[in-house]
Amino acid sequence: MIHPTVNAVTQRIEARSATLRQAFEAKTAAQKAAGKGRGQLSCGNLAHAVAANCQSDKEKILDFTRANVAIISAYNDMLSAHQLYHDYPDKIKTTLADLGHTAQVAGCVPAMCDGVTQGQAGMDMSLFSRDLIAQSTAFSLSHNLFDATLLLGICDKIAPGQLMGALSYAHLPTAFVPAGPMATGITNDEKVSVRQQYVAGKVDKDALLKMECQAYHSGGTCTFYGTANTNQLVFEAMGLMLPGSAFVPPHSALREALTNYAARTTASMTVDTPQYRPLVDVFTAKNLVNGLIALLASGGSTNHSIHMVAIARAAGYQLTWQDISDLSDVVPLLVKMYPNGPLDINAFEEAGGVPALMRRLYELGLLHSEVKTAFGEFEDQLTTPILKDGQLNWVASNGSTNPDVIAASGEHFQSTGGTKVLRGNLGQAVIKVSAVAKAHQRIAAPARVFNCQHAVEAAYKAGELTQDCVIVVRFNGPAANGMPELHKLMPILGNIQKAGHKVALVTDGRLSGASGKIPAAIHVSPEALRGGAIALIQDGDMLSLDCQTGELQVLNSLEGRTPATKETEREQQTWGRDLFRVFRQSVSSAEDGASFLF
Protein backbone atom coordinates (compact mmCIF):
# COMPACT_ATOMS: atom_id res chain seq x y z
CA MET A 1 0.00 0.00 0.00
CA ILE A 2 1.53 3.31 -1.08
CA HIS A 3 1.84 6.08 1.52
CA PRO A 4 -1.02 8.60 1.03
CA THR A 5 1.33 11.61 0.82
CA VAL A 6 3.49 9.92 -1.80
CA ASN A 7 0.38 9.06 -3.76
CA ALA A 8 -1.03 12.59 -3.42
CA VAL A 9 2.21 14.25 -4.55
CA THR A 10 2.45 11.90 -7.54
CA GLN A 11 -1.14 12.61 -8.55
CA ARG A 12 -0.75 16.37 -8.35
CA ILE A 13 2.45 16.22 -10.44
CA GLU A 14 0.52 14.26 -13.05
CA ALA A 15 -2.47 16.63 -12.89
CA ARG A 16 -0.56 19.88 -13.23
CA SER A 17 1.63 18.35 -15.96
CA ALA A 18 -1.15 16.83 -18.05
CA THR A 19 -0.82 19.20 -21.03
CA LEU A 20 2.99 19.22 -21.01
CA ARG A 21 3.27 15.45 -20.68
CA GLN A 22 0.72 14.88 -23.42
CA ALA A 23 2.77 17.06 -25.76
CA PHE A 24 5.94 15.19 -24.78
CA GLU A 25 4.36 11.80 -25.42
CA ALA A 26 2.89 12.99 -28.74
CA LYS A 27 6.29 14.23 -29.90
CA THR A 28 7.90 10.94 -28.88
CA ALA A 29 5.17 8.90 -30.59
CA ALA A 30 5.68 10.85 -33.81
CA GLN A 31 9.39 10.06 -33.72
CA LYS A 32 8.64 6.38 -33.19
CA ALA A 33 6.05 6.36 -35.99
CA ALA A 34 8.63 7.69 -38.43
CA GLY A 35 10.28 4.29 -38.25
CA LYS A 36 13.89 3.26 -37.81
CA GLY A 37 16.18 6.23 -38.07
CA ARG A 38 18.40 4.58 -40.64
CA GLY A 39 15.34 3.90 -42.75
CA GLN A 40 14.77 7.63 -43.09
CA LEU A 41 18.26 8.37 -44.37
CA SER A 42 19.29 8.70 -47.99
CA CYS A 43 22.06 6.61 -49.50
CA GLY A 44 24.38 9.60 -49.24
CA ASN A 45 23.44 10.06 -45.57
CA LEU A 46 24.19 6.41 -44.85
CA ALA A 47 27.49 6.43 -46.73
CA HIS A 48 28.72 9.35 -44.65
CA ALA A 49 27.61 7.61 -41.44
CA VAL A 50 29.55 4.38 -42.08
CA ALA A 51 32.53 5.74 -44.03
CA ALA A 52 35.00 5.29 -41.16
CA ASN A 53 33.79 1.82 -40.14
CA CYS A 54 35.42 -1.45 -41.07
CA GLN A 55 33.72 -3.45 -43.83
CA SER A 56 32.08 -5.86 -41.39
CA ASP A 57 30.54 -3.06 -39.33
CA LYS A 58 29.45 -1.23 -42.49
CA GLU A 59 27.48 -4.27 -43.55
CA LYS A 60 25.86 -4.63 -40.13
CA ILE A 61 24.89 -0.97 -39.86
CA LEU A 62 23.41 -1.04 -43.36
CA ASP A 63 21.46 -4.17 -42.42
CA PHE A 64 18.42 -2.66 -40.73
CA THR A 65 17.58 -5.94 -38.99
CA ARG A 66 20.61 -5.39 -36.73
CA ALA A 67 20.77 -2.94 -33.84
CA ASN A 68 23.09 0.06 -33.90
CA VAL A 69 23.54 1.55 -30.43
CA ALA A 70 24.51 5.17 -29.79
CA ILE A 71 27.18 5.72 -27.15
CA ILE A 72 27.14 9.18 -25.58
CA SER A 73 30.36 9.45 -23.61
CA ALA A 74 31.57 11.98 -21.06
CA TYR A 75 35.10 10.56 -21.17
CA ASN A 76 38.11 12.68 -20.48
CA ASP A 77 41.26 11.67 -18.66
CA MET A 78 41.26 14.58 -16.21
CA LEU A 79 38.06 13.67 -14.35
CA SER A 80 38.67 10.67 -12.13
CA ALA A 81 35.09 9.38 -12.49
CA HIS A 82 35.12 9.63 -16.28
CA GLN A 83 38.68 8.53 -16.96
CA LEU A 84 37.38 4.99 -16.45
CA TYR A 85 35.25 5.29 -19.59
CA HIS A 86 38.33 5.28 -21.85
CA ASP A 87 37.88 1.63 -22.90
CA TYR A 88 34.10 1.35 -22.53
CA PRO A 89 33.19 2.02 -26.19
CA ASP A 90 35.50 -0.77 -27.40
CA LYS A 91 34.15 -3.14 -24.74
CA ILE A 92 30.57 -2.36 -25.74
CA LYS A 93 31.34 -2.75 -29.43
CA THR A 94 33.05 -6.11 -28.85
CA THR A 95 30.13 -7.38 -26.78
CA LEU A 96 27.60 -6.35 -29.43
CA ALA A 97 29.69 -7.68 -32.30
CA ASP A 98 29.34 -11.19 -30.87
CA LEU A 99 25.57 -10.78 -31.31
CA GLY A 100 25.77 -9.30 -34.79
CA HIS A 101 25.03 -5.76 -33.63
CA THR A 102 27.06 -2.55 -33.67
CA ALA A 103 27.65 0.56 -31.60
CA GLN A 104 29.06 3.94 -32.53
CA VAL A 105 30.30 6.76 -30.34
CA ALA A 106 27.61 9.17 -31.41
CA GLY A 107 29.24 12.01 -29.51
CA CYS A 108 31.23 13.08 -26.47
CA VAL A 109 29.79 15.71 -24.19
CA PRO A 110 31.78 18.28 -22.19
CA ALA A 111 32.55 17.18 -18.66
CA MET A 112 33.93 19.56 -16.07
CA CYS A 113 34.75 18.84 -12.45
CA ASP A 114 33.43 21.10 -9.70
CA GLY A 115 36.18 19.75 -7.46
CA VAL A 116 38.76 21.30 -9.78
CA THR A 117 36.92 24.59 -10.33
CA GLN A 118 35.88 25.23 -6.69
CA GLY A 119 36.59 28.88 -5.91
CA GLN A 120 37.81 29.46 -9.48
CA ALA A 121 36.35 31.35 -12.43
CA GLY A 122 35.40 28.11 -14.15
CA MET A 123 32.82 27.40 -11.45
CA ASP A 124 30.72 30.25 -12.86
CA MET A 125 30.12 28.10 -15.96
CA SER A 126 29.55 24.83 -14.14
CA LEU A 127 25.77 24.88 -13.78
CA PHE A 128 25.32 26.03 -17.38
CA SER A 129 27.25 22.97 -18.53
CA ARG A 130 24.24 20.80 -17.65
CA ASP A 131 22.02 22.37 -20.31
CA LEU A 132 24.95 22.52 -22.73
CA ILE A 133 25.44 18.78 -22.20
CA ALA A 134 21.73 18.24 -22.84
CA GLN A 135 22.09 20.08 -26.14
CA SER A 136 25.27 18.16 -26.96
CA THR A 137 23.48 14.86 -26.33
CA ALA A 138 20.67 15.90 -28.67
CA PHE A 139 23.23 16.95 -31.27
CA SER A 140 24.94 13.57 -30.94
CA LEU A 141 21.67 11.71 -31.52
CA SER A 142 20.59 14.03 -34.34
CA HIS A 143 22.24 11.85 -36.99
CA ASN A 144 19.22 9.60 -36.41
CA LEU A 145 21.21 6.47 -37.06
CA PHE A 146 20.52 4.65 -33.83
CA ASP A 147 18.18 2.09 -32.29
CA ALA A 148 19.10 2.62 -28.62
CA THR A 149 21.24 4.85 -26.42
CA LEU A 150 23.83 4.10 -23.75
CA LEU A 151 24.87 7.05 -21.59
CA LEU A 152 28.38 7.03 -20.15
CA GLY A 153 28.24 9.77 -17.54
CA ILE A 154 28.35 10.09 -13.78
CA CYS A 155 29.19 13.43 -12.24
CA ASP A 156 27.47 16.59 -11.16
CA LYS A 157 25.88 18.28 -14.21
CA ILE A 158 26.94 15.60 -16.65
CA ALA A 159 24.54 12.74 -16.01
CA PRO A 160 21.51 15.05 -15.53
CA GLY A 161 22.40 16.83 -18.78
CA GLN A 162 22.77 13.56 -20.68
CA LEU A 163 19.38 12.40 -19.42
CA MET A 164 17.73 15.69 -20.39
CA GLY A 165 19.20 15.40 -23.89
CA ALA A 166 18.28 11.72 -24.24
CA LEU A 167 14.67 12.59 -23.36
CA SER A 168 14.46 14.44 -26.68
CA TYR A 169 14.89 10.97 -28.25
CA ALA A 170 12.70 9.16 -25.73
CA HIS A 171 11.43 6.72 -28.36
CA LEU A 172 14.79 4.95 -28.05
CA PRO A 173 15.62 2.42 -25.32
CA THR A 174 18.06 4.28 -23.07
CA ALA A 175 20.17 3.42 -20.03
CA PHE A 176 23.11 4.67 -18.01
CA VAL A 177 26.25 2.57 -17.77
CA PRO A 178 28.03 3.48 -14.50
CA ALA A 179 31.74 2.96 -13.81
CA GLY A 180 32.01 2.92 -10.01
CA PRO A 181 33.71 4.83 -7.17
CA MET A 182 37.41 5.05 -6.33
CA ALA A 183 38.62 3.06 -3.33
CA THR A 184 38.41 4.69 0.08
CA GLY A 185 41.41 6.86 0.96
CA ILE A 186 41.82 8.74 4.24
CA THR A 187 38.96 9.16 6.69
CA ASN A 188 36.52 11.99 6.18
CA ASP A 189 37.16 13.28 9.71
CA GLU A 190 40.84 13.69 8.86
CA LYS A 191 39.97 15.46 5.62
CA VAL A 192 37.73 18.00 7.38
CA SER A 193 40.24 18.51 10.18
CA VAL A 194 43.15 19.34 7.89
CA ARG A 195 41.03 21.73 5.81
CA GLN A 196 39.90 23.61 8.89
CA GLN A 197 43.46 23.70 10.25
CA TYR A 198 44.68 25.16 6.97
CA VAL A 199 42.04 27.89 6.95
CA ALA A 200 42.99 28.71 10.55
CA GLY A 201 46.68 28.93 9.57
CA LYS A 202 47.72 25.92 11.67
CA VAL A 203 49.09 23.79 8.79
CA ASP A 204 50.74 24.84 5.55
CA LYS A 205 49.76 24.26 1.93
CA ASP A 206 52.04 21.23 1.59
CA ALA A 207 50.13 19.45 4.35
CA LEU A 208 46.83 20.38 2.76
CA LEU A 209 47.91 19.16 -0.68
CA LYS A 210 49.23 15.89 0.75
CA MET A 211 45.90 15.26 2.46
CA GLU A 212 43.84 16.12 -0.62
CA CYS A 213 45.91 13.77 -2.80
CA GLN A 214 45.33 10.97 -0.30
CA ALA A 215 41.59 11.63 -0.42
CA TYR A 216 41.39 11.84 -4.23
CA HIS A 217 43.87 9.29 -5.46
CA SER A 218 42.69 7.18 -8.40
CA GLY A 219 40.13 6.66 -11.13
CA GLY A 220 36.51 6.48 -10.00
CA THR A 221 33.88 8.70 -8.47
CA CYS A 222 34.86 10.70 -5.37
CA THR A 223 33.83 8.63 -2.39
CA PHE A 224 31.80 11.19 -0.43
CA TYR A 225 28.05 11.41 -0.97
CA GLY A 226 28.01 14.50 -3.15
CA THR A 227 26.18 15.25 -6.37
CA ALA A 228 27.96 12.64 -8.48
CA ASN A 229 27.07 9.71 -6.24
CA THR A 230 23.60 11.16 -5.68
CA ASN A 231 23.11 11.03 -9.46
CA GLN A 232 23.99 7.36 -9.43
CA LEU A 233 21.78 6.44 -6.50
CA VAL A 234 18.76 8.41 -7.75
CA PHE A 235 19.01 7.21 -11.35
CA GLU A 236 19.29 3.60 -10.22
CA ALA A 237 16.23 4.14 -8.01
CA MET A 238 14.42 5.51 -11.09
CA GLY A 239 15.23 2.31 -13.00
CA LEU A 240 17.60 3.98 -15.45
CA MET A 241 20.48 1.53 -14.91
CA LEU A 242 20.88 -2.10 -13.95
CA PRO A 243 19.83 -2.95 -10.37
CA GLY A 244 22.74 -2.82 -7.94
CA SER A 245 25.16 -1.49 -10.54
CA ALA A 246 25.76 2.09 -9.39
CA PHE A 247 28.56 1.51 -6.89
CA VAL A 248 30.23 -1.75 -7.91
CA PRO A 249 34.02 -1.14 -7.82
CA PRO A 250 35.81 -0.28 -11.08
CA HIS A 251 37.95 -2.90 -12.79
CA SER A 252 36.17 -5.74 -10.99
CA ALA A 253 34.86 -8.79 -12.82
CA LEU A 254 31.34 -7.90 -11.67
CA ARG A 255 31.64 -4.38 -13.08
CA GLU A 256 32.72 -5.76 -16.47
CA ALA A 257 29.90 -8.30 -16.48
CA LEU A 258 27.34 -5.58 -15.73
CA THR A 259 28.63 -3.38 -18.55
CA ASN A 260 28.43 -6.25 -21.03
CA TYR A 261 24.94 -7.20 -19.86
CA ALA A 262 23.70 -3.62 -20.17
CA ALA A 263 24.96 -3.42 -23.76
CA ARG A 264 23.48 -6.76 -24.81
CA THR A 265 20.11 -6.18 -23.18
CA THR A 266 19.68 -2.64 -24.49
CA ALA A 267 20.37 -3.86 -28.03
CA SER A 268 17.65 -6.50 -27.57
CA MET A 269 14.96 -3.93 -26.68
CA THR A 270 14.75 -2.00 -29.94
CA VAL A 271 11.53 -0.99 -31.67
CA ASP A 272 11.43 -4.08 -33.87
CA THR A 273 11.59 -6.53 -30.95
CA PRO A 274 8.92 -7.87 -28.57
CA GLN A 275 11.00 -6.49 -25.67
CA TYR A 276 10.81 -2.89 -26.91
CA ARG A 277 11.34 -0.60 -23.92
CA PRO A 278 11.62 3.09 -24.88
CA LEU A 279 12.74 5.75 -22.42
CA VAL A 280 9.27 7.36 -22.52
CA ASP A 281 7.84 4.24 -20.85
CA VAL A 282 10.51 4.25 -18.14
CA PHE A 283 10.50 7.93 -17.25
CA THR A 284 7.06 8.34 -15.70
CA ALA A 285 5.81 10.42 -12.77
CA LYS A 286 5.96 7.34 -10.57
CA ASN A 287 9.58 6.58 -11.46
CA LEU A 288 10.36 10.26 -10.89
CA VAL A 289 8.82 10.17 -7.42
CA ASN A 290 10.66 6.93 -6.62
CA GLY A 291 13.90 8.74 -7.42
CA LEU A 292 12.92 11.67 -5.20
CA ILE A 293 12.09 9.31 -2.33
CA ALA A 294 15.53 7.69 -2.63
CA LEU A 295 17.14 11.14 -2.80
CA LEU A 296 15.49 12.23 0.45
CA ALA A 297 15.97 8.95 2.30
CA SER A 298 19.68 9.01 1.52
CA GLY A 299 20.29 12.67 2.41
CA GLY A 300 21.43 13.38 -1.14
CA SER A 301 22.79 16.49 -2.80
CA THR A 302 20.88 19.75 -2.67
CA ASN A 303 21.85 20.23 -6.32
CA HIS A 304 19.06 17.81 -7.09
CA SER A 305 16.48 20.31 -5.94
CA ILE A 306 17.53 22.07 -9.15
CA HIS A 307 18.42 19.13 -11.38
CA MET A 308 15.31 17.05 -10.72
CA VAL A 309 13.08 20.01 -11.57
CA ALA A 310 14.91 20.50 -14.89
CA ILE A 311 15.02 16.77 -15.70
CA ALA A 312 11.32 16.42 -14.96
CA ARG A 313 10.57 19.34 -17.26
CA ALA A 314 12.51 17.66 -20.07
CA ALA A 315 10.14 14.69 -19.67
CA GLY A 316 7.00 16.84 -19.65
CA TYR A 317 6.51 17.09 -15.88
CA GLN A 318 6.25 20.17 -13.67
CA LEU A 319 7.97 19.36 -10.40
CA THR A 320 8.09 21.95 -7.60
CA TRP A 321 10.12 22.45 -4.46
CA GLN A 322 6.88 22.06 -2.53
CA ASP A 323 6.52 18.54 -3.93
CA ILE A 324 10.02 17.71 -2.70
CA SER A 325 9.39 19.32 0.69
CA ASP A 326 6.10 17.47 1.21
CA LEU A 327 7.77 14.17 0.40
CA SER A 328 10.62 15.02 2.77
CA ASP A 329 8.11 15.38 5.61
CA VAL A 330 7.12 11.70 5.34
CA VAL A 331 10.36 10.08 4.16
CA PRO A 332 12.73 9.08 6.97
CA LEU A 333 16.49 9.43 6.64
CA LEU A 334 17.71 5.85 6.22
CA VAL A 335 21.31 6.37 5.14
CA LYS A 336 24.39 7.82 6.80
CA MET A 337 27.24 8.67 4.46
CA TYR A 338 29.72 11.50 4.60
CA PRO A 339 28.94 14.39 4.95
CA ASN A 340 25.89 13.03 6.81
CA GLY A 341 27.99 10.44 8.65
CA PRO A 342 31.58 9.21 8.99
CA LEU A 343 31.63 6.50 6.30
CA ASP A 344 31.56 6.76 2.51
CA ILE A 345 29.97 5.35 -0.63
CA ASN A 346 32.03 2.16 -0.52
CA ALA A 347 30.67 1.44 2.96
CA PHE A 348 27.17 2.05 1.59
CA GLU A 349 27.78 -0.49 -1.18
CA GLU A 350 29.14 -3.02 1.30
CA ALA A 351 26.06 -2.48 3.47
CA GLY A 352 23.78 -3.53 0.60
CA GLY A 353 23.80 -0.51 -1.66
CA VAL A 354 20.79 0.82 -3.55
CA PRO A 355 18.85 -2.50 -3.53
CA ALA A 356 18.99 -2.58 0.30
CA LEU A 357 17.76 1.01 0.48
CA MET A 358 14.98 0.27 -2.02
CA ARG A 359 13.89 -2.74 0.03
CA ARG A 360 13.63 -0.59 3.16
CA LEU A 361 11.63 2.07 1.34
CA TYR A 362 9.34 -0.55 -0.18
CA GLU A 363 8.71 -2.02 3.29
CA LEU A 364 7.56 1.44 4.38
CA GLY A 365 5.13 1.80 1.48
CA LEU A 366 7.07 4.74 0.06
CA LEU A 367 7.75 3.45 -3.46
CA HIS A 368 5.54 2.95 -6.49
CA SER A 369 5.88 -0.69 -7.54
CA GLU A 370 3.77 -0.58 -10.71
CA VAL A 371 6.60 0.80 -12.84
CA LYS A 372 8.81 -0.38 -15.68
CA THR A 373 12.57 0.02 -15.58
CA ALA A 374 15.08 0.22 -18.40
CA PHE A 375 15.83 -3.47 -17.97
CA GLY A 376 12.80 -5.03 -16.30
CA GLU A 377 10.23 -4.48 -13.58
CA PHE A 378 10.17 -2.91 -10.14
CA GLU A 379 10.82 -6.24 -8.38
CA ASP A 380 14.21 -6.39 -10.07
CA GLN A 381 15.26 -3.25 -8.19
CA LEU A 382 15.14 -5.20 -4.94
CA THR A 383 17.83 -7.60 -6.17
CA THR A 384 21.62 -7.55 -6.05
CA PRO A 385 23.99 -8.67 -8.83
CA ILE A 386 26.48 -11.46 -8.16
CA LEU A 387 28.91 -13.52 -10.20
CA LYS A 388 28.61 -17.26 -9.71
CA ASP A 389 30.85 -19.54 -11.74
CA GLY A 390 31.52 -16.61 -14.02
CA GLN A 391 27.82 -16.07 -14.72
CA LEU A 392 25.95 -12.88 -13.84
CA ASN A 393 22.86 -13.38 -11.70
CA TRP A 394 20.66 -11.32 -9.43
CA VAL A 395 19.60 -12.47 -5.96
CA ALA A 396 17.10 -10.93 -3.56
CA SER A 397 18.56 -8.22 -1.37
CA ASN A 398 18.61 -9.15 2.29
CA GLY A 399 18.54 -5.51 3.35
CA SER A 400 21.20 -3.68 5.32
CA THR A 401 24.28 -5.54 6.49
CA ASN A 402 25.57 -2.47 8.37
CA PRO A 403 22.90 -0.60 10.36
CA ASP A 404 25.35 2.27 10.96
CA VAL A 405 25.19 3.09 7.23
CA ILE A 406 21.77 1.83 6.06
CA ALA A 407 19.19 1.74 8.83
CA ALA A 408 17.98 -1.72 9.81
CA SER A 409 14.37 -2.73 9.31
CA GLY A 410 12.14 -0.71 11.62
CA GLU A 411 14.86 1.86 12.34
CA HIS A 412 15.82 5.26 10.94
CA PHE A 413 18.40 7.98 11.57
CA GLN A 414 15.89 10.82 11.38
CA SER A 415 12.13 10.81 11.05
CA THR A 416 12.11 13.11 8.02
CA GLY A 417 14.20 13.39 4.89
CA GLY A 418 17.46 15.23 4.40
CA THR A 419 16.14 18.24 2.45
CA LYS A 420 13.81 21.01 3.53
CA VAL A 421 12.31 24.03 1.79
CA LEU A 422 12.46 27.29 3.76
CA ARG A 423 10.05 30.18 3.21
CA GLY A 424 9.63 33.68 4.57
CA ASN A 425 10.06 37.32 3.69
CA LEU A 426 13.32 36.46 1.90
CA GLY A 427 11.53 34.19 -0.56
CA GLN A 428 12.25 30.47 -0.91
CA ALA A 429 15.41 28.52 -0.15
CA VAL A 430 16.58 24.92 0.18
CA ILE A 431 18.46 23.53 3.16
CA LYS A 432 20.11 20.17 3.72
CA VAL A 433 19.46 19.19 7.33
CA SER A 434 20.64 15.58 7.39
CA ALA A 435 24.13 16.54 8.64
CA VAL A 436 23.10 19.47 10.83
CA ALA A 437 22.85 18.70 14.55
CA LYS A 438 19.51 19.55 16.14
CA ALA A 439 21.24 22.13 18.33
CA HIS A 440 22.18 24.06 15.19
CA GLN A 441 18.88 23.76 13.30
CA ARG A 442 17.51 27.01 14.74
CA ILE A 443 19.43 30.25 14.72
CA ALA A 444 18.65 33.96 15.10
CA ALA A 445 21.70 36.19 14.73
CA PRO A 446 22.90 39.41 13.11
CA ALA A 447 23.64 39.39 9.40
CA ARG A 448 27.07 39.93 7.90
CA VAL A 449 26.52 40.71 4.24
CA PHE A 450 28.93 39.94 1.39
CA ASN A 451 28.73 39.83 -2.39
CA CYS A 452 31.19 36.95 -2.90
CA GLN A 453 32.79 34.11 -0.98
CA HIS A 454 36.25 35.64 -1.34
CA ALA A 455 35.13 38.66 0.71
CA VAL A 456 33.98 36.28 3.47
CA GLU A 457 37.41 34.66 3.44
CA ALA A 458 39.10 38.07 3.72
CA ALA A 459 36.87 39.08 6.64
CA TYR A 460 37.63 35.82 8.44
CA LYS A 461 41.38 36.23 8.01
CA ALA A 462 41.05 39.81 9.29
CA GLY A 463 39.48 38.48 12.51
CA GLU A 464 36.09 40.07 11.85
CA LEU A 465 33.94 36.91 12.24
CA THR A 466 34.27 36.17 15.93
CA GLN A 467 30.65 36.34 17.02
CA ASP A 468 27.25 34.78 16.37
CA CYS A 469 26.30 35.65 12.79
CA VAL A 470 24.37 34.71 9.70
CA ILE A 471 26.68 35.05 6.72
CA VAL A 472 24.76 36.38 3.71
CA VAL A 473 26.36 35.90 0.29
CA ARG A 474 24.31 37.39 -2.53
CA PHE A 475 24.67 38.14 -6.24
CA ASN A 476 25.61 34.48 -6.74
CA GLY A 477 22.38 33.29 -8.40
CA PRO A 478 22.01 31.79 -11.88
CA ALA A 479 21.50 35.15 -13.62
CA ALA A 480 24.29 36.90 -11.72
CA ASN A 481 27.23 34.56 -12.23
CA GLY A 482 25.94 31.08 -13.02
CA MET A 483 25.25 30.13 -9.40
CA PRO A 484 28.67 28.78 -8.38
CA GLU A 485 29.15 26.41 -5.47
CA LEU A 486 30.55 28.23 -2.45
CA HIS A 487 32.47 25.44 -0.73
CA LYS A 488 35.36 27.75 0.05
CA LEU A 489 33.10 28.92 2.88
CA MET A 490 32.60 25.61 4.63
CA PRO A 491 35.92 25.30 6.51
CA ILE A 492 35.58 28.96 7.53
CA LEU A 493 32.03 28.55 8.86
CA GLY A 494 33.06 25.28 10.50
CA ASN A 495 35.80 27.07 12.42
CA ILE A 496 33.39 29.82 13.53
CA GLN A 497 31.02 27.15 14.84
CA LYS A 498 33.89 25.22 16.44
CA ALA A 499 34.89 28.40 18.30
CA GLY A 500 31.51 28.28 20.05
CA HIS A 501 29.58 30.78 17.95
CA LYS A 502 26.22 30.25 16.29
CA VAL A 503 26.59 30.55 12.54
CA ALA A 504 24.53 29.95 9.40
CA LEU A 505 24.73 30.76 5.70
CA VAL A 506 22.05 32.41 3.55
CA THR A 507 22.85 32.67 -0.16
CA ASP A 508 21.40 32.69 -3.64
CA GLY A 509 24.37 30.52 -4.62
CA ARG A 510 24.90 26.77 -4.29
CA LEU A 511 26.68 24.31 -2.00
CA SER A 512 25.77 20.86 -3.42
CA GLY A 513 26.00 17.50 -1.70
CA ALA A 514 29.17 18.22 0.23
CA SER A 515 27.48 20.74 2.53
CA GLY A 516 27.75 19.54 6.08
CA LYS A 517 27.26 20.64 9.68
CA ILE A 518 26.49 24.32 9.05
CA PRO A 519 22.83 25.28 8.50
CA ALA A 520 22.89 26.71 4.97
CA ALA A 521 19.84 28.25 3.29
CA ILE A 522 20.89 28.07 -0.35
CA HIS A 523 19.30 28.69 -3.77
CA VAL A 524 17.46 31.71 -2.31
CA SER A 525 14.84 32.72 -4.88
CA PRO A 526 14.24 35.31 -6.20
CA GLU A 527 17.97 35.99 -6.42
CA ALA A 528 19.47 39.39 -5.62
CA LEU A 529 20.05 40.37 -9.25
CA ARG A 530 16.37 39.80 -10.08
CA GLY A 531 14.83 41.81 -7.28
CA GLY A 532 15.00 39.30 -4.46
CA ALA A 533 14.63 40.54 -0.90
CA ILE A 534 18.11 39.21 -0.16
CA ALA A 535 19.34 42.41 -1.87
CA LEU A 536 17.68 44.45 0.90
CA ILE A 537 19.54 42.90 3.84
CA GLN A 538 22.03 45.09 5.68
CA ASP A 539 24.79 44.29 8.17
CA GLY A 540 23.29 43.90 11.64
CA ASP A 541 19.78 42.88 10.52
CA MET A 542 18.49 40.00 12.63
CA LEU A 543 17.93 36.90 10.53
CA SER A 544 16.05 33.86 11.74
CA LEU A 545 16.49 30.40 10.20
CA ASP A 546 14.43 27.49 11.52
CA CYS A 547 14.85 24.03 9.99
CA GLN A 548 12.00 22.65 12.09
CA THR A 549 9.29 25.13 11.02
CA GLY A 550 10.76 25.80 7.58
CA GLU A 551 11.02 29.56 8.14
CA LEU A 552 13.58 32.02 6.81
CA GLN A 553 12.93 35.56 7.99
CA VAL A 554 14.48 38.99 8.28
CA LEU A 555 13.19 40.24 11.61
CA ASN A 556 13.78 43.91 10.75
CA SER A 557 11.42 45.93 8.56
CA LEU A 558 12.54 46.07 4.93
CA GLU A 559 10.11 48.82 3.95
CA GLY A 560 11.59 51.85 2.22
CA ARG A 561 14.97 50.27 1.61
CA THR A 562 16.79 50.56 -1.69
CA PRO A 563 18.09 47.19 -2.91
CA ALA A 564 21.81 46.76 -3.26
CA THR A 565 23.10 46.54 -6.82
CA LYS A 566 26.10 44.97 -8.46
CA GLU A 567 27.40 45.11 -12.03
CA THR A 568 27.86 41.34 -12.26
CA GLU A 569 28.64 41.19 -15.98
CA ARG A 570 31.84 43.17 -15.47
CA GLU A 571 33.27 40.17 -13.59
CA GLN A 572 32.15 37.68 -16.22
CA GLN A 573 34.35 38.78 -19.11
CA THR A 574 37.36 36.48 -18.62
CA TRP A 575 38.18 32.76 -18.65
CA GLY A 576 35.45 32.01 -21.18
CA ARG A 577 32.62 33.31 -19.04
CA ASP A 578 31.81 36.04 -21.56
CA LEU A 579 30.62 33.32 -23.98
CA PHE A 580 27.81 32.44 -21.56
CA ARG A 581 26.17 35.85 -21.35
CA VAL A 582 23.07 34.73 -23.22
CA PHE A 583 22.70 31.88 -20.72
CA ARG A 584 22.78 34.29 -17.78
CA GLN A 585 20.21 36.51 -19.47
CA SER A 586 17.72 33.71 -20.18
CA VAL A 587 18.23 31.28 -17.29
CA SER A 588 15.22 30.50 -15.10
CA SER A 589 15.27 30.78 -11.32
CA ALA A 590 16.67 28.02 -9.11
CA GLU A 591 13.18 26.90 -8.11
CA ASP A 592 12.35 26.43 -11.80
CA GLY A 593 15.45 24.33 -12.44
CA ALA A 594 17.96 27.11 -13.32
CA SER A 595 17.64 26.17 -16.98
CA PHE A 596 17.82 28.17 -20.18
CA LEU A 597 16.12 25.36 -22.16
CA PHE A 598 12.56 25.80 -20.88
QUIGISUL-V162200 format. One record per helix or strand of 3 or more residues. SS is the DSSP state (H for helix, E for strand). FROM is the first residue (numbers start at 1). LEN is the number of residues. If there is no record, write none. Layout:
BEGIN
ss-><SS/SS>
from-><FROM/FROM>
len-><LEN/LEN>
END
This chain:
BEGIN
ss-><H/H/H/H/H/E/H/E/H/H/E/H/E/H/H/H/H/H/H/H/H/H/H/H/E/E/E/E/H/E/H/E/H/H/E/H/E/H/H/E/E/H/H/H>
from-><4/18/37/43/55/68/80/102/114/121/148/156/173/188/205/227/253/279/285/304/321/345/353/378/383/391/419/427/438/442/453/469/478/488/503/512/519/528/533/542/551/568/577/590>
len-><13/16/4/8/7/6/18/7/4/21/5/14/4/12/11/11/15/4/13/11/8/6/11/5/6/6/6/6/3/9/9/5/4/11/5/3/7/3/4/5/4/5/10/3>
END
